[in-house]
């Protein structure tokens, strides 16, 4: 009975959200249900629509970390919404429906793209764009911690993500952008040429991805720091792992003779802090360098 009441409440919330479109100027939420493999895995989406947001509004998808609190991630980005005409969408991947293999790893271990959770973000963008009558053809993407894992794998492995700029912040482990040798770690901690060919990787390197790292994110014993052998081989802490990821991308791009559009940016004095990393990302995205 309790589950039925919760489901009814979620459905009512979703209907209210779209009765007149997304409510502007106040935080809210709705339930989004994808099709196909994820049809039985509804996602609560916490949102904020700027009062200034019209048909030309930009969409910003922000992905939480291991705390799995979409409302917190949405709130981090609300201060930047009004002056940038944003609709902020923060999907919440609850642990019951989306264990680490479907969230942090994006489902890629199955190698079946129809079971990769990246598609939820793409389909959510389509849904909101249609419902709100938006002209946007692409969206911005940010993820912190486990969300940073999700975001960088999304940009590395998805077929054709409609992301103008993605920021992967303080990820705890990576899929390295290289092809392993006989003794190296294999997919999903490195690439599989049958999924991302060298020609495809050249296209991936042309995507705009920012690897954002807190210079004080150097704990080696944090409870939520991935401790699998493959993750620890990437570095002792998140800062080392992120630097190693970007260094591997730089080396692989040179090997392939192709430009690398990715950036690595470090944030002085900031550790594993989603709010301050969101602020740093907002400065990169919305405040042009003078």
C-alpha positions as CSV (number, residue, x, y, z in Angstrom):
1,X,0.0,0.0,0.0
2,X,2.8,2.4,0.9
3,X,4.5,1.8,-2.5
4,X,1.2,2.5,-4.3
5,X,0.7,5.8,-2.4
6,X,4.2,6.9,-3.2
7,X,3.7,6.0,-6.9
8,X,0.4,8.0,-7.0
9,X,2.1,11.0,-5.4
10,X,4.9,10.9,-8.0
11,X,2.4,10.6,-10.8
12,X,0.4,13.6,-9.4
13,X,3.6,15.6,-9.1
14,X,4.5,14.9,-12.7
15,X,1.0,15.9,-13.9
16,X,1.2,19.1,-11.9
17,X,4.6,19.9,-13.4
18,X,3.3,19.8,-17.0
19,X,-0.2,21.2,-16.4
20,X,1.1,24.5,-17.5
21,X,4.7,23.6,-18.3
22,X,7.6,23.9,-15.9
23,X,6.9,26.5,-13.2
24,X,9.4,29.4,-13.5
25,X,11.2,31.0,-10.6
26,X,10.8,28.2,-8.1
27,X,12.4,24.8,-7.6
28,X,10.3,21.8,-8.5
29,X,10.4,18.2,-9.6
30,X,8.7,15.8,-11.9
31,X,9.0,12.1,-12.8
32,X,10.4,11.1,-16.2
33,X,10.0,7.6,-17.5
34,X,12.1,6.5,-20.4
35,X,11.1,3.7,-22.9
36,X,12.8,0.4,-23.7
37,X,15.1,-1.1,-21.1
38,X,14.5,1.7,-18.6
39,X,10.7,1.7,-18.9
40,X,10.5,0.3,-15.4
41,X,13.0,2.7,-13.9
42,X,11.3,6.1,-13.5
43,X,13.6,9.0,-12.6
44,X,12.7,12.0,-10.4
45,X,14.0,15.1,-12.1
46,X,14.6,18.1,-9.9
47,X,14.4,21.3,-11.9
48,X,14.7,25.1,-11.8
49,X,13.4,27.2,-14.7
50,X,14.7,30.8,-14.7
51,X,12.0,33.5,-14.8
52,X,14.0,34.9,-17.8
53,X,13.7,31.5,-19.6
54,X,11.7,31.7,-22.9
55,X,11.8,29.5,-26.0
56,X,15.5,30.4,-26.4
57,X,16.4,29.1,-23.0
58,X,19.5,26.9,-22.6
59,X,19.2,23.5,-20.9
60,X,21.7,22.5,-18.3
61,X,21.7,18.9,-17.1
62,X,23.5,18.4,-13.8
63,X,24.3,15.0,-12.3
64,X,24.7,14.3,-8.6
65,X,27.4,12.1,-6.9
66,X,27.2,9.1,-4.6
67,X,24.8,11.0,-2.3
68,X,22.2,10.7,-5.1
69,X,20.5,13.9,-4.2
70,X,19.3,15.6,-7.3
71,X,17.7,18.4,-5.4
72,X,21.1,19.4,-3.9
73,X,22.7,19.5,-7.3
74,X,19.9,21.5,-8.7
75,X,20.2,24.0,-5.8
76,X,23.9,24.3,-6.5
77,X,23.1,25.7,-10.0
78,X,20.0,27.8,-9.2
79,X,22.2,31.0,-8.6
80,X,23.4,30.8,-12.2
81,X,20.1,30.2,-13.9
82,X,18.5,33.7,-14.1
83,X,21.3,35.7,-15.8
84,X,22.0,32.8,-18.1
85,X,18.4,31.9,-19.1
86,X,18.8,28.3,-17.9
87,X,16.5,25.4,-17.4
88,X,18.4,23.3,-14.9
89,X,17.5,19.6,-14.9
90,X,18.9,17.3,-12.2
91,X,17.9,13.7,-12.7
92,X,18.1,11.6,-9.5
93,X,19.4,8.1,-10.1
94,X,18.3,6.3,-7.0
95,X,20.4,3.4,-5.8
96,X,17.6,0.8,-5.9
97,X,17.0,1.2,-9.7
98,X,20.4,2.4,-10.6
99,X,23.2,0.6,-8.8
100,X,26.8,1.7,-9.6
101,X,27.0,-0.4,-12.8
102,X,24.1,1.6,-14.3
103,X,24.9,4.9,-12.8
104,X,28.7,5.5,-12.3
105,X,29.5,3.1,-15.2
106,X,26.5,4.1,-17.3
107,X,25.7,0.4,-18.0
108,X,28.6,0.1,-20.4
109,X,29.7,-3.3,-19.0
110,X,26.9,-4.9,-20.9
111,X,28.3,-3.6,-24.2
112,X,24.6,-3.3,-25.4
113,X,24.0,0.4,-26.1
114,X,20.2,-0.1,-25.6
115,X,21.0,-0.7,-21.9
116,X,23.3,2.2,-21.4
117,X,21.8,4.8,-19.1
118,X,23.3,7.7,-21.0
119,X,20.2,7.6,-23.3
120,X,18.0,8.7,-20.4
121,X,19.7,12.1,-20.4
122,X,19.3,12.4,-24.2
123,X,15.6,11.4,-24.0
124,X,15.0,13.7,-21.1
125,X,16.4,16.6,-23.1
126,X,14.0,15.7,-26.0
127,X,11.1,15.6,-23.6
128,X,11.7,18.9,-22.0
129,X,12.5,20.6,-25.2
130,X,9.2,19.4,-26.8
131,X,7.1,20.2,-23.7
132,X,8.6,23.7,-23.3
133,X,8.8,24.5,-27.0
134,X,12.5,25.2,-26.9
135,X,14.7,26.0,-29.9
136,X,17.8,24.6,-28.3
137,X,19.5,21.9,-30.3
138,X,22.0,20.9,-27.6
139,X,22.5,21.2,-23.9
140,X,25.2,21.7,-21.2
141,X,26.2,18.8,-19.0
142,X,27.9,18.8,-15.5
143,X,28.6,15.9,-13.2
144,X,30.4,15.7,-9.8
145,X,32.1,12.7,-8.2
146,X,30.1,9.6,-9.4
147,X,28.3,12.1,-11.7
148,X,31.8,13.0,-13.1
149,X,32.3,9.3,-13.8
150,X,28.9,9.2,-15.6
151,X,29.6,12.4,-17.6
152,X,33.1,11.5,-18.9
153,X,32.0,8.0,-19.9
154,X,29.0,9.5,-21.6
155,X,31.2,11.8,-23.7
156,X,33.7,9.1,-24.4
157,X,31.4,6.3,-25.4
158,X,28.0,7.7,-26.5
159,X,27.4,7.7,-30.3
160,X,26.5,11.4,-30.9
161,X,25.7,13.2,-27.7
162,X,24.0,16.6,-28.3
163,X,26.2,18.3,-25.6
164,X,27.7,21.6,-26.4
165,X,30.1,21.5,-23.4
166,X,30.5,18.8,-20.7
167,X,32.2,19.2,-17.4
168,X,33.3,16.1,-15.5
169,X,34.3,17.1,-12.0
170,X,36.3,15.1,-9.3
171,X,35.6,11.7,-10.8
172,X,36.8,8.8,-8.7
173,X,37.6,6.4,-11.6
174,X,37.9,6.6,-15.3
175,X,37.6,4.7,-18.5
176,X,41.0,5.5,-19.9
177,X,41.0,6.8,-23.5
178,X,43.5,4.2,-24.8
179,X,43.6,0.7,-26.1
180,X,45.0,-1.8,-23.6
181,X,47.9,-4.1,-24.3
182,X,47.9,-7.8,-23.3
183,X,48.7,-7.1,-19.7
184,X,46.8,-3.8,-19.2
185,X,43.3,-3.3,-17.7
186,X,40.6,-3.9,-20.1
187,X,37.2,-2.4,-20.9
188,X,35.4,-0.7,-19.1
189,X,38.5,0.8,-17.5
190,X,40.1,1.2,-20.9
191,X,38.6,1.3,-24.4
192,X,37.4,-1.6,-26.5
193,X,38.2,-1.0,-30.2
194,X,35.0,-2.7,-31.3
195,X,33.0,0.0,-29.4
196,X,35.2,3.0,-30.0
197,X,37.4,2.6,-33.0
198,X,40.4,4.9,-33.6
199,X,38.4,6.9,-36.1
200,X,35.6,7.2,-33.7
201,X,38.0,8.3,-30.9
202,X,39.2,11.1,-33.1
203,X,35.6,12.4,-33.2
204,X,35.4,11.9,-29.4
205,X,38.5,14.0,-28.9
206,X,36.8,16.8,-30.9
207,X,34.0,17.0,-28.3
208,X,34.2,19.8,-25.7
209,X,34.9,18.1,-22.4
210,X,36.4,19.8,-19.4
211,X,38.1,17.6,-16.8
212,X,37.6,19.8,-13.6
213,X,39.7,18.8,-10.6
214,X,39.8,20.2,-7.1
215,X,43.5,20.7,-6.1
216,X,42.6,19.7,-2.5
217,X,40.7,16.5,-3.5
218,X,43.6,14.4,-2.4
219,X,42.2,12.1,0.2
220,X,43.3,8.5,-0.2
221,X,41.0,6.9,2.4
222,X,37.6,8.6,1.7
223,X,34.8,6.1,2.1
224,X,33.4,6.8,-1.4
225,X,36.7,6.8,-3.2
226,X,36.6,3.8,-5.6
227,X,39.1,1.2,-4.4
228,X,38.9,-1.4,-7.1
229,X,42.3,-2.5,-8.3
230,X,41.8,-0.9,-11.7
231,X,40.8,2.4,-10.1
232,X,43.7,2.6,-7.6
233,X,46.1,1.9,-10.6
234,X,44.9,5.3,-12.0
235,X,46.2,7.2,-9.0
236,X,46.2,7.4,-5.2
237,X,43.4,10.1,-5.1
238,X,41.0,11.8,-7.4
239,X,43.4,14.6,-8.3
240,X,46.0,12.1,-9.5
241,X,43.4,10.0,-11.3
242,X,42.0,13.0,-13.2
243,X,45.5,14.3,-14.2
244,X,46.4,10.8,-15.4
245,X,43.2,10.5,-17.4
246,X,43.9,13.8,-19.2
247,X,47.5,12.9,-19.7
248,X,46.5,9.6,-21.4
249,X,44.0,11.5,-23.6
250,X,46.8,13.9,-24.6
251,X,49.2,11.1,-25.5
252,X,46.5,9.1,-27.4
253,X,45.5,12.2,-29.4
254,X,49.2,12.8,-30.4
255,X,49.5,9.1,-31.3
256,X,46.4,9.4,-33.6
257,X,47.6,12.7,-35.0
258,X,44.4,14.5,-34.1
259,X,43.6,17.7,-32.1
260,X,42.3,17.4,-28.6
261,X,39.5,19.8,-27.7
262,X,39.4,18.6,-24.1
263,X,40.6,20.8,-21.3
264,X,42.0,20.1,-17.8
265,X,41.2,22.8,-15.2
266,X,42.2,22.6,-11.6
267,X,40.5,24.6,-8.8
268,X,42.9,25.8,-6.0
269,X,41.8,25.2,-2.4
270,X,38.8,23.1,-3.3
271,X,38.4,19.4,-2.4
272,X,35.5,17.1,-2.9
273,X,32.8,19.8,-2.7
274,X,30.0,19.7,-5.3
275,X,28.8,23.3,-4.5
276,X,32.2,24.9,-5.0
277,X,33.0,22.8,-8.0
278,X,29.7,23.8,-9.5
279,X,30.6,27.4,-8.9
280,X,34.0,26.9,-10.7
281,X,32.2,25.1,-13.6
282,X,29.7,28.0,-13.9
283,X,32.6,30.5,-14.2
284,X,34.1,28.5,-17.0
285,X,30.9,28.1,-18.9
286,X,29.3,31.6,-18.4
287,X,32.1,34.1,-17.7
288,X,34.2,34.7,-20.7
289,X,37.9,35.2,-20.2
290,X,38.8,38.9,-20.6
